[in-house]
């Protein structure tokens, strides 16, 4: 079962999945190691399924393709 600390940890990860364990620990009043153990347990329970990356494609160079016919 999840408690309010688990939900607080999940909220931190949802806002920034790269947040360090120490920083999450400071927010939920735990040590970084205790947070890491909680996250491991959440992964084992299947509550935390993975981590993703969002990209802003407008800021990336997009490759282009040209079809040229020469006679």
GIWORA-V55017 format. One record per run of one state. SS is the DSSP state (~ for helix, > for strand, _ for the rest). FROM is the first residue (numbers start at 1). TO is the last residue. If there is no record, write none. Layout:
ss->SS from->FROM to->TO
ss->SS from->FROM to->TO
This chain:
ss->_ from->1 to->3
ss->~ from->4 to->15
ss->_ from->16 to->20
ss->~ from->21 to->28
ss->_ from->29 to->31
ss->~ from->32 to->45
ss->_ from->46 to->56
ss->~ from->57 to->59
ss->_ from->60 to->71
